[in-house]
Amino acid sequence: MNCRRCGKDGKYWNDTIDPETESKHLFYLCKDCQKKLFSMIGEFLEARE
């Protein structure tokens, strides 16, 4: 399955999603896009503090 953000082939799941559920497909990201997502989340949380 390809990354949902950039379309590259990826094999990394968002670990917070239960792999047995269908919703996992919404969070299928390659390693680079996961890094970008987690970076954006970190910046958002820092801005809220």
PDBQT receptor file of N, H, CA, C and O in Angstrom, charges set to zero:
ATOM      1  N   MET A   1       0.840  -1.182   0.000  1.00  0.00    +0.000 N 
ATOM      2  CA  MET A   1       0.000   0.000   0.000  1.00  0.00    +0.000 C 
ATOM      3  C   MET A   1       0.883   1.244   0.000  1.00  0.00    +0.000 C 
ATOM      4  O   MET A   1       1.942   1.258   0.628  1.00  0.00    +0.000 OA
ATOM      5  N   ASN A   2       0.454   2.271  -0.694  1.00  0.00    +0.000 N 
ATOM      6  H   ASN A   2      -0.406   2.259  -1.204  1.00  0.00    +0.000 HD
ATOM      7  CA  ASN A   2       1.242   3.493  -0.789  1.00  0.00    +0.000 C 
ATOM      8  C   ASN A   2       0.887   4.473   0.323  1.00  0.00    +0.000 C 
ATOM      9  O   ASN A   2      -0.194   4.422   0.908  1.00  0.00    +0.000 OA
ATOM     10  N   CYS A   3       1.821   5.354   0.589  1.00  0.00    +0.000 N 
ATOM     11  H   CYS A   3       2.699   5.396   0.113  1.00  0.00    +0.000 HD
ATOM     12  CA  CYS A   3       1.643   6.412   1.581  1.00  0.00    +0.000 C 
ATOM     13  C   CYS A   3       0.417   7.250   1.214  1.00  0.00    +0.000 C 
ATOM     14  O   CYS A   3       0.208   7.575   0.045  1.00  0.00    +0.000 OA
ATOM     15  N   ARG A   4      -0.387   7.596   2.212  1.00  0.00    +0.000 N 
ATOM     16  H   ARG A   4      -0.217   7.332   3.161  1.00  0.00    +0.000 HD
ATOM     17  CA  ARG A   4      -1.604   8.377   1.969  1.00  0.00    +0.000 C 
ATOM     18  C   ARG A   4      -1.300   9.844   1.680  1.00  0.00    +0.000 C 
ATOM     19  O   ARG A   4      -2.161  10.569   1.182  1.00  0.00    +0.000 OA
ATOM     20  N   ARG A   5      -0.075  10.288   1.993  1.00  0.00    +0.000 N 
ATOM     21  H   ARG A   5       0.625   9.699   2.398  1.00  0.00    +0.000 HD
ATOM     22  CA  ARG A   5       0.261  11.701   1.807  1.00  0.00    +0.000 C 
ATOM     23  C   ARG A   5       0.998  11.945   0.498  1.00  0.00    +0.000 C 
ATOM     24  O   ARG A   5       0.611  12.823  -0.274  1.00  0.00    +0.000 OA
ATOM     25  N   CYS A   6       2.056  11.178   0.238  1.00  0.00    +0.000 N 
ATOM     26  H   CYS A   6       2.370  10.465   0.865  1.00  0.00    +0.000 HD
ATOM     27  CA  CYS A   6       2.904  11.476  -0.924  1.00  0.00    +0.000 C 
ATOM     28  C   CYS A   6       2.800  10.421  -2.028  1.00  0.00    +0.000 C 
ATOM     29  O   CYS A   6       3.232  10.665  -3.155  1.00  0.00    +0.000 OA
ATOM     30  N   GLY A   7       2.230   9.252  -1.716  1.00  0.00    +0.000 N 
ATOM     31  H   GLY A   7       1.879   9.055  -0.801  1.00  0.00    +0.000 HD
ATOM     32  CA  GLY A   7       2.058   8.225  -2.729  1.00  0.00    +0.000 C 
ATOM     33  C   GLY A   7       3.213   7.252  -2.862  1.00  0.00    +0.000 C 
ATOM     34  O   GLY A   7       3.118   6.280  -3.611  1.00  0.00    +0.000 OA
ATOM     35  N   LYS A   8       4.325   7.503  -2.134  1.00  0.00    +0.000 N 
ATOM     36  H   LYS A   8       4.402   8.293  -1.525  1.00  0.00    +0.000 HD
ATOM     37  CA  LYS A   8       5.456   6.576  -2.191  1.00  0.00    +0.000 C 
ATOM     38  C   LYS A   8       5.063   5.259  -1.530  1.00  0.00    +0.000 C 
ATOM     39  O   LYS A   8       4.167   5.208  -0.687  1.00  0.00    +0.000 OA
ATOM     40  N   ASP A   9       5.751   4.207  -1.930  1.00  0.00    +0.000 N 
ATOM     41  H   ASP A   9       6.478   4.249  -2.615  1.00  0.00    +0.000 HD
ATOM     42  CA  ASP A   9       5.529   2.925  -1.280  1.00  0.00    +0.000 C 
ATOM     43  C   ASP A   9       6.006   3.026   0.160  1.00  0.00    +0.000 C 
ATOM     44  O   ASP A   9       7.128   3.465   0.414  1.00  0.00    +0.000 OA
ATOM     45  N   GLY A  10       5.174   2.627   1.089  1.00  0.00    +0.000 N 
ATOM     46  H   GLY A  10       4.263   2.270   0.882  1.00  0.00    +0.000 HD
ATOM     47  CA  GLY A  10       5.547   2.704   2.496  1.00  0.00    +0.000 C 
ATOM     48  C   GLY A  10       5.080   1.486   3.253  1.00  0.00    +0.000 C 
ATOM     49  O   GLY A  10       4.116   0.828   2.861  1.00  0.00    +0.000 OA
ATOM     50  N   LYS A  11       5.764   1.188   4.337  1.00  0.00    +0.000 N 
ATOM     51  H   LYS A  11       6.547   1.723   4.655  1.00  0.00    +0.000 HD
ATOM     52  CA  LYS A  11       5.391   0.026   5.134  1.00  0.00    +0.000 C 
ATOM     53  C   LYS A  11       5.300   0.391   6.609  1.00  0.00    +0.000 C 
ATOM     54  O   LYS A  11       5.513  -0.460   7.472  1.00  0.00    +0.000 OA
ATOM     55  N   TYR A  12       4.986   1.641   6.902  1.00  0.00    +0.000 N 
ATOM     56  H   TYR A  12       4.813   2.332   6.200  1.00  0.00    +0.000 HD
ATOM     57  CA  TYR A  12       4.958   2.100   8.292  1.00  0.00    +0.000 C 
ATOM     58  C   TYR A  12       3.543   2.481   8.690  1.00  0.00    +0.000 C 
ATOM     59  O   TYR A  12       2.895   3.294   8.031  1.00  0.00    +0.000 OA
ATOM     60  N   TRP A  13       3.077   1.889   9.765  1.00  0.00    +0.000 N 
ATOM     61  H   TRP A  13       3.603   1.229  10.301  1.00  0.00    +0.000 HD
ATOM     62  CA  TRP A  13       1.761   2.226  10.301  1.00  0.00    +0.000 C 
ATOM     63  C   TRP A  13       1.924   3.231  11.414  1.00  0.00    +0.000 C 
ATOM     64  O   TRP A  13       2.960   3.283  12.076  1.00  0.00    +0.000 OA
ATOM     65  N   ASN A  14       0.888   4.032  11.616  1.00  0.00    +0.000 N 
ATOM     66  H   ASN A  14       0.046   3.989  11.078  1.00  0.00    +0.000 HD
ATOM     67  CA  ASN A  14       0.828   4.861  12.813  1.00  0.00    +0.000 C 
ATOM     68  C   ASN A  14       0.566   3.890  13.963  1.00  0.00    +0.000 C 
ATOM     69  O   ASN A  14      -0.468   3.222  13.990  1.00  0.00    +0.000 OA
ATOM     70  N   ASP A  15       1.493   3.810  14.905  1.00  0.00    +0.000 N 
ATOM     71  H   ASP A  15       2.333   4.353  14.883  1.00  0.00    +0.000 HD
ATOM     72  CA  ASP A  15       1.412   2.818  15.975  1.00  0.00    +0.000 C 
ATOM     73  C   ASP A  15       0.237   3.027  16.915  1.00  0.00    +0.000 C 
ATOM     74  O   ASP A  15      -0.082   2.134  17.699  1.00  0.00    +0.000 OA
ATOM     75  N   THR A  16      -0.411   4.178  16.860  1.00  0.00    +0.000 N 
ATOM     76  H   THR A  16      -0.152   4.904  16.224  1.00  0.00    +0.000 HD
ATOM     77  CA  THR A  16      -1.528   4.428  17.765  1.00  0.00    +0.000 C 
ATOM     78  C   THR A  16      -2.825   3.829  17.237  1.00  0.00    +0.000 C 
ATOM     79  O   THR A  16      -3.838   3.832  17.937  1.00  0.00    +0.000 OA
ATOM     80  N   ILE A  17      -2.805   3.319  16.022  1.00  0.00    +0.000 N 
ATOM     81  H   ILE A  17      -1.982   3.317  15.453  1.00  0.00    +0.000 HD
ATOM     82  CA  ILE A  17      -4.014   2.751  15.426  1.00  0.00    +0.000 C 
ATOM     83  C   ILE A  17      -3.987   1.234  15.576  1.00  0.00    +0.000 C 
ATOM     84  O   ILE A  17      -2.968   0.594  15.316  1.00  0.00    +0.000 OA
ATOM     85  N   ASP A  18      -5.098   0.673  15.991  1.00  0.00    +0.000 N 
ATOM     86  H   ASP A  18      -5.926   1.193  16.203  1.00  0.00    +0.000 HD
ATOM     87  CA  ASP A  18      -5.213  -0.773  16.141  1.00  0.00    +0.000 C 
ATOM     88  C   ASP A  18      -5.099  -1.419  14.761  1.00  0.00    +0.000 C 
ATOM     89  O   ASP A  18      -5.922  -1.138  13.890  1.00  0.00    +0.000 OA
ATOM     90  N   PRO A  19      -4.101  -2.277  14.541  1.00  0.00    +0.000 N 
ATOM     91  CA  PRO A  19      -3.903  -2.867  13.207  1.00  0.00    +0.000 C 
ATOM     92  C   PRO A  19      -5.040  -3.778  12.753  1.00  0.00    +0.000 C 
ATOM     93  O   PRO A  19      -5.103  -4.147  11.580  1.00  0.00    +0.000 OA
ATOM     94  N   GLU A  20      -5.939  -4.146  13.667  1.00  0.00    +0.000 N 
ATOM     95  H   GLU A  20      -5.887  -3.847  14.620  1.00  0.00    +0.000 HD
ATOM     96  CA  GLU A  20      -7.057  -5.016  13.301  1.00  0.00    +0.000 C 
ATOM     97  C   GLU A  20      -8.247  -4.228  12.752  1.00  0.00    +0.000 C 
ATOM     98  O   GLU A  20      -9.208  -4.826  12.268  1.00  0.00    +0.000 OA
ATOM     99  N   THR A  21      -8.200  -2.910  12.819  1.00  0.00    +0.000 N 
ATOM    100  H   THR A  21      -7.420  -2.423  13.213  1.00  0.00    +0.000 HD
ATOM    101  CA  THR A  21      -9.346  -2.108  12.388  1.00  0.00    +0.000 C 
ATOM    102  C   THR A  21      -9.153  -1.572  10.976  1.00  0.00    +0.000 C 
ATOM    103  O   THR A  21      -8.030  -1.456  10.485  1.00  0.00    +0.000 OA
ATOM    104  N   GLU A  22     -10.260  -1.253  10.344  1.00  0.00    +0.000 N 
ATOM    105  H   GLU A  22     -11.172  -1.347  10.743  1.00  0.00    +0.000 HD
ATOM    106  CA  GLU A  22     -10.215  -0.697   8.990  1.00  0.00    +0.000 C 
ATOM    107  C   GLU A  22      -9.648   0.716   8.982  1.00  0.00    +0.000 C 
ATOM    108  O   GLU A  22      -9.116   1.159   7.964  1.00  0.00    +0.000 OA
ATOM    109  N   SER A  23      -9.753   1.432  10.101  1.00  0.00    +0.000 N 
ATOM    110  H   SER A  23     -10.186   1.072  10.928  1.00  0.00    +0.000 HD
ATOM    111  CA  SER A  23      -9.314   2.829  10.130  1.00  0.00    +0.000 C 
ATOM    112  C   SER A  23      -7.810   2.969   9.942  1.00  0.00    +0.000 C 
ATOM    113  O   SER A  23      -7.315   4.067   9.690  1.00  0.00    +0.000 OA
ATOM    114  N   LYS A  24      -7.083   1.867  10.062  1.00  0.00    +0.000 N 
ATOM    115  H   LYS A  24      -7.485   0.974  10.267  1.00  0.00    +0.000 HD
ATOM    116  CA  LYS A  24      -5.627   1.944   9.903  1.00  0.00    +0.000 C 
ATOM    117  C   LYS A  24      -5.241   2.488   8.525  1.00  0.00    +0.000 C 
ATOM    118  O   LYS A  24      -4.182   3.098   8.381  1.00  0.00    +0.000 OA
ATOM    119  N   HIS A  25      -6.073   2.278   7.527  1.00  0.00    +0.000 N 
ATOM    120  H   HIS A  25      -6.933   1.782   7.644  1.00  0.00    +0.000 HD
ATOM    121  CA  HIS A  25      -5.730   2.717   6.174  1.00  0.00    +0.000 C 
ATOM    122  C   HIS A  25      -5.691   4.240   6.059  1.00  0.00    +0.000 C 
ATOM    123  O   HIS A  25      -5.041   4.773   5.159  1.00  0.00    +0.000 OA
ATOM    124  N   LEU A  26      -6.366   4.933   6.944  1.00  0.00    +0.000 N 
ATOM    125  H   LEU A  26      -6.893   4.500   7.675  1.00  0.00    +0.000 HD
ATOM    126  CA  LEU A  26      -6.353   6.390   6.914  1.00  0.00    +0.000 C 
ATOM    127  C   LEU A  26      -5.023   6.947   7.399  1.00  0.00    +0.000 C 
ATOM    128  O   LEU A  26      -4.710   8.112   7.154  1.00  0.00    +0.000 OA
ATOM    129  N   PHE A  27      -4.244   6.125   8.084  1.00  0.00    +0.000 N 
ATOM    130  H   PHE A  27      -4.499   5.178   8.283  1.00  0.00    +0.000 HD
ATOM    131  CA  PHE A  27      -3.014   6.592   8.719  1.00  0.00    +0.000 C 
ATOM    132  C   PHE A  27      -1.788   5.895   8.151  1.00  0.00    +0.000 C 
ATOM    133  O   PHE A  27      -0.756   5.827   8.819  1.00  0.00    +0.000 OA
ATOM    134  N   TYR A  28      -1.880   5.380   6.936  1.00  0.00    +0.000 N 
ATOM    135  H   TYR A  28      -2.719   5.435   6.394  1.00  0.00    +0.000 HD
ATOM    136  CA  TYR A  28      -0.759   4.671   6.331  1.00  0.00    +0.000 C 
ATOM    137  C   TYR A  28       0.205   5.683   5.735  1.00  0.00    +0.000 C 
ATOM    138  O   TYR A  28      -0.078   6.278   4.695  1.00  0.00    +0.000 OA
ATOM    139  N   LEU A  29       1.355   5.883   6.397  1.00  0.00    +0.000 N 
ATOM    140  H   LEU A  29       1.585   5.399   7.242  1.00  0.00    +0.000 HD
ATOM    141  CA  LEU A  29       2.320   6.885   5.961  1.00  0.00    +0.000 C 
ATOM    142  C   LEU A  29       3.700   6.270   5.815  1.00  0.00    +0.000 C 
ATOM    143  O   LEU A  29       4.073   5.372   6.569  1.00  0.00    +0.000 OA
ATOM    144  N   CYS A  30       4.462   6.763   4.833  1.00  0.00    +0.000 N 
ATOM    145  H   CYS A  30       4.159   7.493   4.220  1.00  0.00    +0.000 HD
ATOM    146  CA  CYS A  30       5.851   6.344   4.721  1.00  0.00    +0.000 C 
ATOM    147  C   CYS A  30       6.652   6.985   5.858  1.00  0.00    +0.000 C 
ATOM    148  O   CYS A  30       6.154   7.873   6.550  1.00  0.00    +0.000 OA
ATOM    149  N   LYS A  31       7.868   6.539   6.040  1.00  0.00    +0.000 N 
ATOM    150  H   LYS A  31       8.272   5.818   5.477  1.00  0.00    +0.000 HD
ATOM    151  CA  LYS A  31       8.685   7.009   7.163  1.00  0.00    +0.000 C 
ATOM    152  C   LYS A  31       8.901   8.523   7.118  1.00  0.00    +0.000 C 
ATOM    153  O   LYS A  31       8.832   9.185   8.153  1.00  0.00    +0.000 OA
ATOM    154  N   ASP A  32       9.161   9.078   5.930  1.00  0.00    +0.000 N 
ATOM    155  H   ASP A  32       9.217   8.540   5.089  1.00  0.00    +0.000 HD
ATOM    156  CA  ASP A  32       9.390  10.518   5.801  1.00  0.00    +0.000 C 
ATOM    157  C   ASP A  32       8.150  11.320   6.191  1.00  0.00    +0.000 C 
ATOM    158  O   ASP A  32       8.254  12.329   6.889  1.00  0.00    +0.000 OA
ATOM    159  N   CYS A  33       6.984  10.874   5.745  1.00  0.00    +0.000 N 
ATOM    160  H   CYS A  33       6.900  10.054   5.178  1.00  0.00    +0.000 HD
ATOM    161  CA  CYS A  33       5.755  11.605   6.053  1.00  0.00    +0.000 C 
ATOM    162  C   CYS A  33       5.392  11.465   7.530  1.00  0.00    +0.000 C 
ATOM    163  O   CYS A  33       4.829  12.388   8.118  1.00  0.00    +0.000 OA
ATOM    164  N   GLN A  34       5.712  10.313   8.135  1.00  0.00    +0.000 N 
ATOM    165  H   GLN A  34       6.170   9.564   7.657  1.00  0.00    +0.000 HD
ATOM    166  CA  GLN A  34       5.480  10.174   9.575  1.00  0.00    +0.000 C 
ATOM    167  C   GLN A  34       6.340  11.164  10.341  1.00  0.00    +0.000 C 
ATOM    168  O   GLN A  34       5.873  11.783  11.298  1.00  0.00    +0.000 OA
ATOM    169  N   LYS A  35       7.603  11.320   9.925  1.00  0.00    +0.000 N 
ATOM    170  H   LYS A  35       7.982  10.817   9.148  1.00  0.00    +0.000 HD
ATOM    171  CA  LYS A  35       8.487  12.284  10.600  1.00  0.00    +0.000 C 
ATOM    172  C   LYS A  35       7.915  13.690  10.496  1.00  0.00    +0.000 C 
ATOM    173  O   LYS A  35       7.927  14.441  11.472  1.00  0.00    +0.000 OA
ATOM    174  N   LYS A  36       7.409  14.054   9.308  1.00  0.00    +0.000 N 
ATOM    175  H   LYS A  36       7.399  13.444   8.515  1.00  0.00    +0.000 HD
ATOM    176  CA  LYS A  36       6.827  15.382   9.120  1.00  0.00    +0.000 C 
ATOM    177  C   LYS A  36       5.594  15.556   9.999  1.00  0.00    +0.000 C 
ATOM    178  O   LYS A  36       5.411  16.605  10.617  1.00  0.00    +0.000 OA
ATOM    179  N   LEU A  37       4.747  14.525  10.055  1.00  0.00    +0.000 N 
ATOM    180  H   LEU A  37       4.896  13.673   9.553  1.00  0.00    +0.000 HD
ATOM    181  CA  LEU A  37       3.535  14.596  10.867  1.00  0.00    +0.000 C 
ATOM    182  C   LEU A  37       3.881  14.774  12.340  1.00  0.00    +0.000 C 
ATOM    183  O   LEU A  37       3.325  15.643  13.011  1.00  0.00    +0.000 OA
ATOM    184  N   PHE A  38       4.799  13.952  12.843  1.00  0.00    +0.000 N 
ATOM    185  H   PHE A  38       5.251  13.246  12.298  1.00  0.00    +0.000 HD
ATOM    186  CA  PHE A  38       5.159  14.033  14.256  1.00  0.00    +0.000 C 
ATOM    187  C   PHE A  38       5.839  15.361  14.567  1.00  0.00    +0.000 C 
ATOM    188  O   PHE A  38       5.669  15.899  15.661  1.00  0.00    +0.000 OA
ATOM    189  N   SER A  39       6.600  15.892  13.627  1.00  0.00    +0.000 N 
ATOM    190  H   SER A  39       6.737  15.455  12.738  1.00  0.00    +0.000 HD
ATOM    191  CA  SER A  39       7.238  17.194  13.806  1.00  0.00    +0.000 C 
ATOM    192  C   SER A  39       6.182  18.294  13.918  1.00  0.00    +0.000 C 
ATOM    193  O   SER A  39       6.281  19.172  14.776  1.00  0.00    +0.000 OA
ATOM    194  N   MET A  40       5.166  18.241  13.042  1.00  0.00    +0.000 N 
ATOM    195  H   MET A  40       5.086  17.528  12.346  1.00  0.00    +0.000 HD
ATOM    196  CA  MET A  40       4.104  19.243  13.085  1.00  0.00    +0.000 C 
ATOM    197  C   MET A  40       3.319  19.145  14.387  1.00  0.00    +0.000 C 
ATOM    198  O   MET A  40       2.958  20.167  14.970  1.00  0.00    +0.000 OA
ATOM    199  N   ILE A  41       3.049  17.921  14.851  1.00  0.00    +0.000 N 
ATOM    200  H   ILE A  41       3.342  17.090  14.377  1.00  0.00    +0.000 HD
ATOM    201  CA  ILE A  41       2.326  17.729  16.111  1.00  0.00    +0.000 C 
ATOM    202  C   ILE A  41       3.146  18.298  17.266  1.00  0.00    +0.000 C 
ATOM    203  O   ILE A  41       2.602  18.965  18.147  1.00  0.00    +0.000 OA
ATOM    204  N   GLY A  42       4.452  18.036  17.262  1.00  0.00    +0.000 N 
ATOM    205  H   GLY A  42       4.894  17.494  16.547  1.00  0.00    +0.000 HD
ATOM    206  CA  GLY A  42       5.331  18.549  18.309  1.00  0.00    +0.000 C 
ATOM    207  C   GLY A  42       5.346  20.066  18.343  1.00  0.00    +0.000 C 
ATOM    208  O   GLY A  42       5.299  20.665  19.418  1.00  0.00    +0.000 OA
ATOM    209  N   GLU A  43       5.410  20.697  17.170  1.00  0.00    +0.000 N 
ATOM    210  H   GLU A  43       5.448  20.211  16.297  1.00  0.00    +0.000 HD
ATOM    211  CA  GLU A  43       5.407  22.159  17.099  1.00  0.00    +0.000 C 
ATOM    212  C   GLU A  43       4.080  22.721  17.593  1.00  0.00    +0.000 C 
ATOM    213  O   GLU A  43       4.050  23.753  18.264  1.00  0.00    +0.000 OA
ATOM    214  N   PHE A  44       2.999  22.052  17.267  1.00  0.00    +0.000 N 
ATOM    215  H   PHE A  44       3.023  21.213  16.722  1.00  0.00    +0.000 HD
ATOM    216  CA  PHE A  44       1.676  22.494  17.711  1.00  0.00    +0.000 C 
ATOM    217  C   PHE A  44       1.570  22.421  19.233  1.00  0.00    +0.000 C 
ATOM    218  O   PHE A  44       1.076  23.350  19.871  1.00  0.00    +0.000 OA
ATOM    219  N   LEU A  45       2.034  21.320  19.806  1.00  0.00    +0.000 N 
ATOM    220  H   LEU A  45       2.436  20.565  19.288  1.00  0.00    +0.000 HD
ATOM    221  CA  LEU A  45       1.965  21.163  21.259  1.00  0.00    +0.000 C 
ATOM    222  C   LEU A  45       2.844  22.188  21.971  1.00  0.00    +0.000 C 
ATOM    223  O   LEU A  45       2.464  22.708  23.020  1.00  0.00    +0.000 OA
ATOM    224  N   GLU A  46       4.011  22.480  21.411  1.00  0.00    +0.000 N 
ATOM    225  H   GLU A  46       4.319  22.057  20.559  1.00  0.00    +0.000 HD
ATOM    226  CA  GLU A  46       4.890  23.496  22.005  1.00  0.00    +0.000 C 
ATOM    227  C   GLU A  46       4.229  24.872  21.945  1.00  0.00    +0.000 C 
ATOM    228  O   GLU A  46       4.344  25.657  22.887  1.00  0.00    +0.000 OA
ATOM    229  N   ALA A  47       3.550  25.162  20.861  1.00  0.00    +0.000 N 
ATOM    230  H   ALA A  47       3.457  24.524  20.096  1.00  0.00    +0.000 HD
ATOM    231  CA  ALA A  47       2.901  26.463  20.705  1.00  0.00    +0.000 C 
ATOM    232  C   ALA A  47       1.756  26.626  21.705  1.00  0.00    +0.000 C 
ATOM    233  O   ALA A  47       1.477  27.739  22.150  1.00  0.00    +0.000 OA
ATOM    234  N   ARG A  48       1.100  25.534  22.056  1.00  0.00    +0.000 N 
ATOM    235  H   ARG A  48       1.327  24.630  21.694  1.00  0.00    +0.000 HD
ATOM    236  CA  ARG A  48      -0.015  25.596  23.003  1.00  0.00    +0.000 C 
ATOM    237  C   ARG A  48       0.469  25.855  24.422  1.00  0.00    +0.000 C 
ATOM    238  O   ARG A  48      -0.263  26.428  25.229  1.00  0.00    +0.000 OA
ATOM    239  N   GLU A  49       1.681  25.443  24.732  1.00  0.00    +0.000 N 
ATOM    240  H   GLU A  49       2.275  24.978  24.076  1.00  0.00    +0.000 HD
ATOM    241  CA  GLU A  49       2.213  25.636  26.089  1.00  0.00    +0.000 C 
ATOM    242  C   GLU A  49       2.617  27.038  26.244  1.00  0.00    +0.000 C 
ATOM    243  O   GLU A  49       3.095  27.429  27.310  1.00  0.00    +0.000 OA
TER     244      GLU A  49
